[in-house]
Amino acid sequence: MRGNSLFTKVALTVAILIVSQLAWHVPLPLLDPEVLRQMPETFGHGWEVWSIGALGLTPFVSGFLLVELYSLLTPWGRRVRRSGFDGRRRLNKGAFGLSLLIGLAQAAAVTVSLENMVTSGGLALVPDPGFPFRLLAVATMLAALVAQFVLCNVITARGIGNGFCLLVLADIVLAVVVGWPSSTFARDKAGFYLFTCLVAGAIFARLLKTPGTYRVSVLTHETEQIEYPAFPQGVVPIGWAYKVLVIPIWLDAMLGSDGLLFLSQEARLVGLAVVAPVLCFASVHLFSSRKRVETNLPGALPEAEFEEMSKRRLHLTTAALVVSAVAFAVLEIYLLSEYRLPGFLSLAMTVAIGVDLFDEWRFRQRNVAVAELCELDNVHLGLFVEAGLRHRDIDCLVKARHFRGLFFFLRPLYKMNVLVPADRLDEAREWIEEIHPRIV
C-alpha cells in the first residue's frame, strides 16, 4: 500500500515535469514554420525564445520577491506579515497578481521583439504582425505561465518534493545534457568537472545534514533545541560576488575605455577569493544573526551559546563556499571555457533539492498516511516548528527547507510545507494555534 502510494506520487511528479519541459518545444501560434527551422543559425537562440513557455517562472520569482521585500520594508507590509497565516495568504494573493502583471509586460515585450526578427533572406518570423498576433501570443504565454504555476503546486500537494524546486532541478539536468562536450578530448577534460562536482557535492551534502544547534527560551517558559541554518549566509553571497566582478566589464563597455577596466582571468579568481568571504560575513547579519532570529521568532530568545555556535558555523561554511566557488571558476576559465556547463550555484541547488527529496522519501516511508499541517515562508520558523513538534514526539517534515535555506527570504516563491502523520494532525494543530502569534 505504502509502496504503491509512493510510486504513484513519483509517477505523477515525473509526468508533470515532462509536460513542463515539453512546453519549451511548442512554438507560439502564427509564427512562420520555415523561419522557425532556421532559428538557431539565424538568430543564435534556441527554441525557448519562441515557445509558449518563453516566460519561464521569472515573473513569479520577481513578483513574489517584490511583495516579500514590501512586507519587510514597509510598516503596512510588516503589519500584514505579522498577522499570521491570514496575513501570509493576503501577501501570496498580492504576489500572484503582481506576477501576472509582470508576466503581461514581459510577454508584450517578447511579441514586439518577435515581430522585428527577419532572416538574412528577408523572411519575417511573424508573417502577419499586428494586434491579433500580439493578443494571441500574449494570451498564450500568460496561459502557459499560469498552467506551469498550477502544475508546480500540484506536484507539491500530490506528488513528491516541491514542484518549483523540481522545475529548477530539471532545468539544471537539461543544461548538463545539452552542454556536455561531444568530442573525446573535451570529455576527458570534463572528467575534472565531474570529479569536482562529486567532491564539492559530497562536502555540501555533509554540511547540510550536520547543522549546528542552539537553545531558545520561549514565552511559555520552555526551552527548545533548534537547528541553526546549515549555511547561515546562504549561497547568495557567491552569486553577488560573481556580479561584483562583472562590474568592471560593464563599466568598460559603457565608458568605451578599450579594456582599461578589464580584469584578467587571474585577477577575477583572486577577486572572487577576496570578495566572496566579505559578502558571506556581511550577509549573515541579513539572514541569520541573533537580531534576525529574534525578529523571525517573536517571543523566543536565543541563549548565550548562540554567538559562539553561529561564529564557528559561519567560518566553516564560508571556507567551503569560497573554495568550491573558486574551484569551479578555475574549471570554467582554464578547462571548459567553450562549454556552458552549470556552475557552483547550480550544484548547490541540486544537492539541496536532492537532500530534501531524500528526507521526504524517508518520512513517507515511516508514515503510511501524511497530512499537511501548514505552509511557512520563514526558514528560522520552519526549524522552530520542526523542533517543537519533535519535542512533542510528533514526526514531521518541513519540505524544501534545505533549498529555501540557501536563499532565505530572497526566494519566497519556494514555500515550505510542514507534513505530519495524519493521525497526529489534530494534536499538531493545537500546538500551532498556541504559537500562532509567532508565525511571520
C-alpha positions as CSV (number, residue, x, y, z in Angstrom):
1,M,0.0,0.0,0.0
2,R,2.7,2.4,1.0
3,G,4.9,1.4,-1.9
4,N,2.1,1.9,-4.4
5,S,1.3,5.3,-3.0
6,L,4.9,6.5,-3.3
7,F,5.2,5.1,-6.8
8,T,2.0,7.0,-7.8
9,K,3.4,10.2,-6.4
10,V,6.7,9.7,-8.2
11,A,5.0,8.9,-11.4
12,L,2.8,12.0,-11.2
13,T,5.8,14.2,-10.4
14,V,7.8,12.8,-13.4
15,A,4.8,13.1,-15.8
16,I,4.2,16.8,-14.8
17,L,7.9,17.6,-15.2
18,I,8.0,16.1,-18.6
19,V,4.9,18.1,-19.7
20,S,6.6,21.3,-18.3
21,Q,9.8,20.7,-20.3
22,L,7.8,19.9,-23.5
23,A,6.3,23.4,-23.2
24,W,9.7,24.8,-24.2
25,H,9.4,23.0,-27.6
26,V,5.8,24.1,-28.5
27,P,6.1,27.3,-30.7
28,L,3.9,30.3,-30.3
29,P,1.0,30.5,-32.8
30,L,1.2,32.4,-36.1
31,L,5.0,32.1,-36.5
32,D,6.4,31.1,-39.9
33,P,7.4,27.4,-39.7
34,E,10.1,27.9,-42.4
35,V,11.8,30.6,-40.4
36,L,11.4,28.6,-37.2
37,R,13.5,25.8,-38.7
38,Q,16.3,28.4,-39.3
39,M,16.2,29.8,-35.8
40,P,19.4,28.7,-34.2
41,E,21.5,29.6,-37.3
42,T,19.8,32.9,-38.0
43,F,19.1,34.4,-34.6
44,G,21.5,32.5,-32.3
45,H,18.8,31.4,-29.9
46,G,17.2,28.1,-29.1
47,W,13.5,27.1,-29.1
48,E,12.8,28.7,-25.7
49,V,12.7,32.2,-27.1
50,W,9.8,31.3,-29.4
51,S,7.9,28.8,-27.3
52,I,4.8,29.1,-25.3
53,G,6.9,28.7,-22.1
54,A,9.2,31.6,-23.0
55,L,8.5,33.4,-19.8
56,G,9.5,30.5,-17.6
57,L,8.9,31.2,-13.9
58,T,10.7,34.6,-13.9
59,P,7.5,36.7,-13.5
60,F,6.5,34.7,-10.4
61,V,10.1,34.8,-8.9
62,S,10.1,38.5,-9.4
63,G,6.5,39.2,-8.2
64,F,6.8,37.1,-5.0
65,L,10.2,38.7,-4.2
66,L,8.9,42.2,-4.6
67,V,5.9,41.5,-2.3
68,E,8.2,39.8,0.2
69,L,10.5,42.9,0.3
70,Y,7.5,45.1,0.6
71,S,6.3,43.1,3.6
72,L,9.8,43.5,5.2
73,L,10.5,47.2,4.5
74,T,7.1,49.0,4.9
75,P,5.0,49.5,8.1
76,W,1.8,48.2,6.4
77,G,3.6,45.2,4.9
78,R,5.1,44.3,8.3
79,R,1.6,44.5,9.9
80,V,0.2,42.1,7.3
81,R,3.2,39.8,7.7
82,R,2.8,39.6,11.4
83,S,-0.9,38.8,11.3
84,G,-0.2,35.1,10.9
85,F,-1.5,32.7,8.3
86,D,-4.2,35.1,7.1
87,G,-1.7,37.8,6.5
88,R,0.5,35.5,4.6
89,R,-2.4,34.4,2.4
90,R,-3.1,38.1,1.6
91,L,0.6,38.6,0.7
92,N,0.6,35.5,-1.6
93,K,-2.6,36.7,-3.4
94,G,-0.9,40.1,-3.9
95,A,2.2,38.4,-5.2
96,F,0.3,36.3,-7.6
97,G,-1.5,39.3,-9.1
98,L,1.7,41.3,-9.3
99,S,3.4,38.3,-11.0
100,L,0.7,38.2,-13.7
101,L,1.2,42.0,-14.4
102,I,5.0,41.4,-14.7
103,G,4.3,38.4,-17.0
104,L,2.0,40.6,-19.1
105,A,4.7,43.2,-19.6
106,Q,7.3,40.6,-20.4
107,A,5.0,38.8,-22.8
108,A,4.3,42.1,-24.6
109,A,8.0,42.8,-24.9
110,V,8.6,39.3,-26.3
111,T,5.9,39.7,-29.0
112,V,7.4,43.1,-30.2
113,S,10.8,41.5,-30.4
114,L,9.5,38.6,-32.4
115,E,7.8,40.9,-34.9
116,N,11.1,42.6,-35.6
117,M,13.0,39.4,-36.3
118,V,13.9,38.9,-40.0
119,T,16.3,36.4,-41.6
120,S,19.1,37.4,-43.9
121,G,16.9,36.4,-46.8
122,G,14.2,38.9,-45.8
123,L,11.8,36.4,-44.3
124,A,10.0,37.6,-41.2
125,L,9.4,35.3,-38.2
126,V,5.9,36.8,-37.9
127,P,4.3,36.9,-41.3
128,D,1.3,39.0,-40.2
129,P,2.4,41.3,-37.3
130,G,-0.1,43.5,-35.5
131,F,-2.6,43.5,-32.8
132,P,-4.2,40.0,-33.5
133,F,-0.7,38.3,-33.2
134,R,0.2,40.3,-30.1
135,L,-3.0,39.5,-28.4
136,L,-2.9,35.8,-29.2
137,A,0.8,35.4,-28.3
138,V,0.5,37.3,-25.0
139,A,-2.6,35.3,-24.0
140,T,-0.8,32.0,-24.9
141,M,2.3,32.9,-22.9
142,L,0.2,34.0,-19.9
143,A,-1.9,30.8,-20.0
144,A,1.3,28.7,-20.1
145,L,2.7,30.7,-17.2
146,V,-0.4,30.1,-15.0
147,A,-0.5,26.5,-16.1
148,Q,3.1,26.0,-15.0
149,F,2.4,27.6,-11.6
150,V,-0.6,25.3,-11.1
151,L,1.3,22.2,-12.1
152,C,4.1,23.0,-9.7
153,N,1.6,23.4,-6.9
154,V,0.0,20.0,-7.9
155,I,3.5,18.4,-7.6
156,T,3.9,19.9,-4.1
157,A,0.4,18.9,-3.0
158,R,0.0,15.5,-4.6
159,G,3.5,14.4,-5.8
160,I,6.8,14.2,-4.1
161,G,9.1,17.2,-3.5
162,N,8.4,20.9,-4.1
163,G,7.2,21.5,-7.6
164,F,9.1,24.8,-8.1
165,C,12.3,23.3,-6.8
166,L,12.0,20.3,-9.1
167,L,11.5,22.5,-12.1
168,V,14.8,24.2,-11.2
169,L,16.4,20.7,-11.0
170,A,15.0,19.7,-14.3
171,D,16.5,22.8,-16.0
172,I,19.9,22.1,-14.4
173,V,19.9,18.5,-15.6
174,L,18.9,19.6,-19.1
175,A,21.7,22.2,-19.1
176,V,24.2,19.5,-18.3
177,V,22.9,17.2,-21.0
178,V,22.9,19.9,-23.6
179,G,26.2,21.4,-22.6
180,W,28.2,18.2,-22.1
181,P,31.1,18.0,-24.6
182,S,30.8,15.7,-27.5
183,S,34.4,15.3,-28.5
184,T,36.6,12.6,-26.8
185,F,39.3,15.2,-25.8
186,A,36.8,17.6,-24.3
187,R,35.0,14.7,-22.4
188,D,38.4,13.9,-20.8
189,K,38.6,17.5,-19.6
190,A,35.0,17.3,-18.4
191,G,36.1,14.5,-16.2
192,F,37.7,17.1,-13.9
193,Y,34.3,18.9,-13.9
194,L,32.5,15.7,-12.8
195,F,35.1,14.9,-10.2
196,T,34.8,18.5,-8.7
197,C,31.0,18.2,-8.7
198,L,31.2,14.9,-6.8
199,V,33.7,16.2,-4.2
200,A,32.1,19.6,-3.7
201,G,28.6,18.0,-3.7
202,A,29.6,15.4,-1.0
203,I,31.0,18.2,1.2
204,F,27.9,20.4,0.6
205,A,25.5,17.5,1.5
206,R,27.5,16.7,4.6
207,L,27.3,20.3,5.8
208,L,23.5,20.3,5.1
209,K,23.0,17.2,7.2
210,T,25.1,18.3,10.1
211,P,23.9,21.8,11.1
212,G,24.7,23.5,14.4
213,T,22.1,23.7,17.1
214,Y,21.2,26.3,19.8
215,R,18.6,26.7,22.5
216,V,15.9,29.3,22.7
217,S,13.7,30.3,25.6
218,V,10.1,30.9,24.6
219,L,7.1,32.7,26.1
220,T,5.8,29.5,27.7
221,H,9.0,29.3,29.7
222,E,10.1,26.2,27.8
223,T,13.4,25.7,26.2
224,E,13.7,24.3,22.6
225,Q,16.8,22.9,20.9
226,I,16.7,24.3,17.4
227,E,18.8,23.6,14.3
228,Y,20.8,26.6,13.0
229,P,20.6,27.0,9.2
230,A,23.2,24.8,7.7
231,F,24.5,27.7,5.6
232,P,23.7,30.8,7.7
233,Q,24.8,33.1,5.0
234,G,23.1,31.1,2.2
235,V,24.7,30.8,-1.2
236,V,23.5,34.3,-2.2
237,P,26.9,35.9,-1.4
238,I,28.6,33.8,-4.1
239,G,26.1,35.0,-6.7
240,W,26.7,38.5,-5.5
241,A,30.5,38.1,-5.8
242,Y,30.1,36.9,-9.4
243,K,28.1,40.0,-10.2
244,V,30.6,42.4,-8.4
245,L,33.4,41.0,-10.6
246,V,31.4,41.7,-13.8
247,I,31.0,45.4,-12.9
248,P,34.4,46.4,-14.5
249,I,33.3,44.8,-17.7
250,W,30.1,46.7,-17.7
251,L,31.9,50.0,-16.9
252,D,34.4,49.3,-19.7
253,A,31.6,48.8,-22.2
254,M,29.7,51.9,-21.0
255,L,32.7,54.2,-20.9
256,G,34.4,52.8,-24.0
257,S,37.8,52.6,-22.2
258,D,39.2,50.0,-24.6
259,G,39.8,47.4,-22.0
260,L,41.4,49.6,-19.3
261,L,39.0,48.3,-16.7
262,F,39.0,44.7,-17.9
263,L,40.2,42.2,-15.3
264,S,42.5,39.3,-16.3
265,Q,41.3,35.8,-15.5
266,E,43.8,35.5,-12.6
267,A,42.6,38.8,-11.2
268,R,39.0,37.6,-11.3
269,L,39.9,34.5,-9.4
270,V,41.7,36.5,-6.7
271,G,38.8,38.9,-6.6
272,L,36.4,36.0,-6.1
273,A,38.5,34.7,-3.3
274,V,38.6,38.1,-1.6
275,V,35.1,39.4,-2.3
276,A,33.1,36.3,-1.5
277,P,34.2,35.9,2.1
278,V,33.5,39.6,2.8
279,L,29.9,39.2,1.4
280,C,29.4,36.0,3.3
281,F,30.3,37.7,6.6
282,A,28.1,40.6,5.7
283,S,25.0,38.6,4.6
284,V,24.9,36.5,7.8
285,H,23.7,39.7,9.5
286,L,20.9,39.9,6.9
287,F,19.8,36.2,7.3
288,S,20.9,34.5,10.5
289,S,22.2,36.9,13.1
290,R,20.8,37.0,16.7
291,K,18.7,40.0,15.8
292,R,17.3,38.3,12.7
293,V,16.4,35.2,14.7
294,E,14.7,37.2,17.4
295,T,12.7,39.1,14.7
296,N,11.7,35.9,12.9
297,L,10.7,34.2,16.2
298,P,8.9,36.8,18.3
299,G,8.9,35.8,21.9
300,A,11.9,33.4,21.5
301,L,15.3,34.4,22.8
302,P,18.5,32.6,21.8
303,E,20.6,31.6,24.8
304,A,24.2,32.6,25.3
305,E,25.7,29.8,23.3
306,F,24.2,31.2,20.1
307,E,27.0,33.6,19.4
308,E,29.9,31.1,19.6
309,M,28.0,28.5,17.7
310,S,27.0,30.8,14.9
311,K,30.5,32.1,14.6
312,R,32.0,28.6,14.2
313,R,29.4,27.7,11.7
314,L,29.9,30.8,9.6
315,H,33.7,30.3,9.4
316,L,33.3,26.6,8.4
317,T,30.6,27.2,5.7
318,T,32.3,30.3,4.3
319,A,35.5,28.3,3.7
320,A,33.6,25.6,2.0
321,L,31.6,28.0,-0.2
322,V,34.7,30.1,-1.3
323,V,36.9,27.1,-2.0
324,S,34.2,25.4,-4.1
325,A,33.3,28.6,-6.0
326,V,37.0,29.2,-6.8
327,A,37.5,25.6,-7.9
328,F,34.5,25.9,-10.3
329,A,35.8,29.2,-11.6
330,V,39.2,27.6,-12.4
331,L,37.4,24.9,-14.3
332,E,35.4,27.3,-16.3
333,I,38.3,29.5,-17.2
334,Y,41.1,27.1,-17.9
335,L,39.4,23.8,-19.0
336,L,35.8,24.3,-20.1
337,S,35.6,27.9,-21.3
338,E,34.0,26.9,-24.6
339,Y,31.2,24.9,-22.9
340,R,28.2,26.2,-20.9
341,L,28.0,23.7,-18.1
342,P,26.2,24.6,-14.8
343,G,28.4,26.2,-12.2
344,F,28.7,26.0,-8.4
345,L,25.4,27.7,-7.6
346,S,23.6,25.1,-9.7
347,L,25.5,22.3,-7.9
348,A,24.5,23.8,-4.5
349,M,20.8,23.9,-5.5
350,T,20.9,20.3,-6.9
351,V,22.4,18.9,-3.7
352,A,19.9,20.8,-1.5
353,I,16.9,19.6,-3.6
354,G,18.4,16.1,-3.5
355,V,18.7,16.2,0.3
356,D,15.1,17.5,0.6
357,L,13.8,14.7,-1.7
358,F,15.7,12.1,0.4
359,D,14.3,13.4,3.6
360,E,10.7,13.4,2.2
361,W,11.2,9.8,0.9
362,R,12.3,8.6,4.3
363,F,9.4,10.5,6.1
364,R,6.8,8.9,3.8
365,Q,8.4,5.5,4.3
366,R,7.9,5.9,8.0
367,N,4.3,7.1,7.8
368,V,1.5,5.5,5.7
369,A,-0.9,8.5,5.8
370,V,0.5,12.0,5.7
371,A,-1.3,15.3,6.1
372,E,-0.2,18.9,5.6
373,L,-0.1,21.0,8.7
374,C,0.7,24.4,7.4
375,E,2.8,26.4,4.8
376,L,5.7,28.5,6.0
377,D,7.8,31.3,4.5
378,N,10.4,31.7,7.3
379,V,13.4,29.4,7.5
380,H,14.0,30.0,11.2
381,L,10.4,29.5,12.0
382,G,10.4,26.3,10.0
383,L,13.3,24.9,12.0
384,F,11.5,26.1,15.2
385,V,8.3,24.3,14.2
386,E,10.2,21.1,13.4
387,A,12.0,21.2,16.7
388,G,8.7,21.9,18.6
389,L,6.8,19.1,17.0
390,R,9.5,16.5,17.6
391,H,9.9,17.7,21.2
392,R,6.2,16.6,21.5
393,D,7.0,13.2,19.8
394,I,5.2,14.2,16.6
395,D,7.1,13.1,13.5
396,C,7.3,15.9,10.9
397,L,8.9,17.1,7.8
398,V,9.5,20.7,6.5
399,K,9.5,20.3,2.8
400,A,12.1,22.2,0.7
401,R,13.7,23.7,3.9
402,H,17.3,22.9,2.7
403,F,16.7,24.6,-0.6
404,R,14.9,27.6,0.9
405,G,17.8,27.9,3.4
406,L,20.1,28.7,0.6
407,F,18.2,31.9,-0.2
408,F,16.1,32.7,2.9
409,F,13.6,35.5,2.2
410,L,15.0,36.2,-1.3
411,R,13.2,33.2,-2.8
412,P,9.6,33.4,-1.4
413,L,8.1,31.6,-4.3
414,Y,9.5,28.3,-2.9
415,K,7.3,27.6,0.1
416,M,8.0,25.2,3.0
417,N,5.1,22.8,3.7
418,V,5.0,21.1,7.1
419,L,3.9,17.5,6.9
420,V,2.9,15.3,9.9
421,P,1.3,11.9,10.3
422,A,-2.4,12.1,9.6
423,D,-3.3,10.5,12.9
424,R,-1.4,13.3,14.8
425,L,-2.7,16.2,12.7
426,D,-5.2,17.4,15.4
427,E,-2.5,17.4,18.1
428,A,-0.1,19.2,15.8
429,R,-2.7,21.9,15.0
430,E,-3.4,22.5,18.7
431,W,0.3,23.4,19.2
432,I,0.4,25.5,16.0
433,E,-2.5,27.5,17.3
434,E,-0.5,28.2,20.5
435,I,2.4,29.6,18.7
436,H,0.3,31.4,16.0
437,P,1.4,34.9,17.1
438,R,5.0,33.9,16.1
439,I,4.0,33.0,12.6
440,V,5.6,35.8,10.5
